Amino acid sequence: MDPTGYVINITAAVIKIDYGRKGFATRGKEQEGRISYEEGIADGMTSFQQAQAAADPYIMLLAEYTYISQELQFCDKSDKQALDSLNKAKQDFDDAFLALEAVGEPCYKITEKTYPHFGDHRYKGFPKDAFHIAFNGHKTRINNILRSPGIDLIEKSLLKQRLDNLSAAQTAYVELQKKAMGE
């Protein structure tokens, strides 16, 4: 699937999930809401699984970026904590796109000289640049959501898939770093 297809499918999935959540809270719309919610979760799962199967860090980054961008649009404006968290994630992913672009440039090898060589600044031995920082932060964010009581089991499965995608994207990104470093 091309990148536009992922964006369209994930956007549609988040819209269904949000519509479903709102349906749960509306008397007489519970069944319709449940159906929309479950369809959205299923569509999201399929899209994230396809993104992971593509083994392309750009596709996995784009999929997660699209998801959080849509969540941000549907987030209640009075929920400052969620808004702050989603805005931070979006900003981190903006930087991750830049890092992904930079890792493909011949001069990327210079980053080896600009990052400290002890563990806190390394991911599997490579510089922990904006890509890794964004993904590690978002993994923490998703893990915190997974620990929240009351999360529907099917939504937990989608969160776990997103978490798997983040790890897979980092692994694929490390391969790009290896190539850029000449290893």
Secondary structure as a PSIPRED ss2 file (coil, helix, strand):
# PSIPRED VFORMAT (PSIPRED V4.0)

   1 M C   1.000  0.000  0.000
   2 D C   1.000  0.000  0.000
   3 P H   0.000  1.000  0.000
   4 T H   0.000  1.000  0.000
   5 G H   0.000  1.000  0.000
   6 Y H   0.000  1.000  0.000
   7 V H   0.000  1.000  0.000
   8 I H   0.000  1.000  0.000
   9 N H   0.000  1.000  0.000
  10 I H   0.000  1.000  0.000
  11 T H   0.000  1.000  0.000
  12 A H   0.000  1.000  0.000
  13 A H   0.000  1.000  0.000
  14 V H   0.000  1.000  0.000
  15 I H   0.000  1.000  0.000
  16 K H   0.000  1.000  0.000
  17 I H   0.000  1.000  0.000
  18 D H   0.000  1.000  0.000
  19 Y H   0.000  1.000  0.000
  20 G H   0.000  1.000  0.000
  21 R H   0.000  1.000  0.000
  22 K H   0.000  1.000  0.000
  23 G H   0.000  1.000  0.000
  24 F H   0.000  1.000  0.000
  25 A C   1.000  0.000  0.000
  26 T C   1.000  0.000  0.000
  27 R C   1.000  0.000  0.000
  28 G C   1.000  0.000  0.000
  29 K C   1.000  0.000  0.000
  30 E H   0.000  1.000  0.000
  31 Q H   0.000  1.000  0.000
  32 E H   0.000  1.000  0.000
  33 G H   0.000  1.000  0.000
  34 R H   0.000  1.000  0.000
  35 I H   0.000  1.000  0.000
  36 S H   0.000  1.000  0.000
  37 Y H   0.000  1.000  0.000
  38 E H   0.000  1.000  0.000
  39 E H   0.000  1.000  0.000
  40 G H   0.000  1.000  0.000
  41 I H   0.000  1.000  0.000
  42 A H   0.000  1.000  0.000
  43 D H   0.000  1.000  0.000
  44 G H   0.000  1.000  0.000
  45 M H   0.000  1.000  0.000
  46 T H   0.000  1.000  0.000
  47 S H   0.000  1.000  0.000
  48 F H   0.000  1.000  0.000
  49 Q H   0.000  1.000  0.000
  50 Q H   0.000  1.000  0.000
  51 A H   0.000  1.000  0.000
  52 Q H   0.000  1.000  0.000
  53 A H   0.000  1.000  0.000
  54 A H   0.000  1.000  0.000
  55 A C   1.000  0.000  0.000
  56 D C   1.000  0.000  0.000
  57 P H   0.000  1.000  0.000
  58 Y H   0.000  1.000  0.000
  59 I H   0.000  1.000  0.000
  60 M H   0.000  1.000  0.000
  61 L H   0.000  1.000  0.000
  62 L H   0.000  1.000  0.000
  63 A H   0.000  1.000  0.000
  64 E H   0.000  1.000  0.000
  65 Y H   0.000  1.000  0.000
  66 T H   0.000  1.000  0.000
  67 Y H   0.000  1.000  0.000
  68 I H   0.000  1.000  0.000
  69 S H   0.000  1.000  0.000
  70 Q H   0.000  1.000  0.000
  71 E H   0.000  1.000  0.000
  72 L H   0.000  1.000  0.000
  73 Q H   0.000  1.000  0.000
  74 F H   0.000  1.000  0.000
  75 C C   1.000  0.000  0.000
  76 D C   1.000  0.000  0.000
  77 K C   1.000  0.000  0.000
  78 S C   1.000  0.000  0.000
  79 D C   1.000  0.000  0.000
  80 K H   0.000  1.000  0.000
  81 Q H   0.000  1.000  0.000
  82 A H   0.000  1.000  0.000
  83 L H   0.000  1.000  0.000
  84 D H   0.000  1.000  0.000
  85 S H   0.000  1.000  0.000
  86 L H   0.000  1.000  0.000
  87 N H   0.000  1.000  0.000
  88 K H   0.000  1.000  0.000
  89 A H   0.000  1.000  0.000
  90 K H   0.000  1.000  0.000
  91 Q H   0.000  1.000  0.000
  92 D H   0.000  1.000  0.000
  93 F H   0.000  1.000  0.000
  94 D H   0.000  1.000  0.000
  95 D H   0.000  1.000  0.000
  96 A H   0.000  1.000  0.000
  97 F H   0.000  1.000  0.000
  98 L H   0.000  1.000  0.000
  99 A H   0.000  1.000  0.000
 100 L H   0.000  1.000  0.000
 101 E H   0.000  1.000  0.000
 102 A H   0.000  1.000  0.000
 103 V H   0.000  1.000  0.000
 104 G C   1.000  0.000  0.000
 105 E C   1.000  0.000  0.000
 106 P H   0.000  1.000  0.000
 107 C H   0.000  1.000  0.000
 108 Y H   0.000  1.000  0.000
 109 K H   0.000  1.000  0.000
 110 I H   0.000  1.000  0.000
 111 T H   0.000  1.000  0.000
 112 E H   0.000  1.000  0.000
 113 K H   0.000  1.000  0.000
 114 T H   0.000  1.000  0.000
 115 Y C   1.000  0.000  0.000
 116 P C   1.000  0.000  0.000
 117 H C   1.000  0.000  0.000
 118 F C   1.000  0.000  0.000
 119 G H   0.000  1.000  0.000
 120 D H   0.000  1.000  0.000
 121 H H   0.000  1.000  0.000
 122 R E   0.000  0.000  1.000
 123 Y E   0.000  0.000  1.000
 124 K C   1.000  0.000  0.000
 125 G C   1.000  0.000  0.000
 126 F E   0.000  0.000  1.000
 127 P E   0.000  0.000  1.000
 128 K C   1.000  0.000  0.000
 129 D C   1.000  0.000  0.000
 130 A H   0.000  1.000  0.000
 131 F H   0.000  1.000  0.000
 132 H H   0.000  1.000  0.000
 133 I H   0.000  1.000  0.000
 134 A H   0.000  1.000  0.000
 135 F H   0.000  1.000  0.000
 136 N H   0.000  1.000  0.000
 137 G H   0.000  1.000  0.000
 138 H H   0.000  1.000  0.000
 139 K H   0.000  1.000  0.000
 140 T H   0.000  1.000  0.000
 141 R H   0.000  1.000  0.000
 142 I H   0.000  1.000  0.000
 143 N H   0.000  1.000  0.000
 144 N H   0.000  1.000  0.000
 145 I H   0.000  1.000  0.000
 146 L H   0.000  1.000  0.000
 147 R C   1.000  0.000  0.000
 148 S C   1.000  0.000  0.000
 149 P C   1.000  0.000  0.000
 150 G C   1.000  0.000  0.000
 151 I C   1.000  0.000  0.000
 152 D C   1.000  0.000  0.000
 153 L H   0.000  1.000  0.000
 154 I H   0.000  1.000  0.000
 155 E H   0.000  1.000  0.000
 156 K H   0.000  1.000  0.000
 157 S H   0.000  1.000  0.000
 158 L H   0.000  1.000  0.000
 159 L H   0.000  1.000  0.000
 160 K H   0.000  1.000  0.000
 161 Q H   0.000  1.000  0.000
 162 R H   0.000  1.000  0.000
 163 L H   0.000  1.000  0.000
 164 D H   0.000  1.000  0.000
 165 N H   0.000  1.000  0.000
 166 L H   0.000  1.000  0.000
 167 S H   0.000  1.000  0.000
 168 A H   0.000  1.000  0.000
 169 A H   0.000  1.000  0.000
 170 Q H   0.000  1.000  0.000
 171 T H   0.000  1.000  0.000
 172 A H   0.000  1.000  0.000
 173 Y H   0.000  1.000  0.000
 174 V H   0.000  1.000  0.000
 175 E H   0.000  1.000  0.000
 176 L H   0.000  1.000  0.000
 177 Q H   0.000  1.000  0.000
 178 K H   0.000  1.000  0.000
 179 K H   0.000  1.000  0.000
 180 A H   0.000  1.000  0.000
 181 M H   0.000  1.000  0.000
 182 G C   1.000  0.000  0.000
 183 E C   1.000  0.000  0.000
